[in-house]
Amino acid sequence: MRAEYERAIAENSAKTRRLNEQYYLQKTAPRFFAEAERYFVYAYSRSPLNLSELNTLLAEFISDPVIRKRVSDEVRKGEQ
């Protein structure tokens, strides 16, 4: 009986940790993504421009076409 009780406590603790981690990620994700987007724009707006590399990375890692276009447009704007 005691082992079953301790197992239930351990499972509950694991669930609590997982929920806390999910909550943290949900709260911090928007700020993280905004910062990552600013980094891409900054890094690829500097000379020498490598738009082909940027487009390859965006296609590989960013699934949202709106975000890909926004980053690409910002880099091109900084190029002018």
Phi, psi and omega in degrees: 000316181297318180296321179295319178296315179294323177295318179297319178296317180297317178297317179296319178298319179295318178297319179297316178300316180297316178297320177297319178294318179296318179298314179301314180295320178296323180285324185264344184302312181302319179293319179299312182294322177296318179294319178296320178297316178298322179297313179303313181299313181298311185296322185265358175272349182274154179285144354280138180290139178226073184294329179294319177295316178301312181297324176296313179296317179298316180296325183282321190250345182245112183278338183276115182296332179294317179293317179301315180294319181298315180296313181299317178297318179296321179293316179296324178296320179291339180288331186286000000 
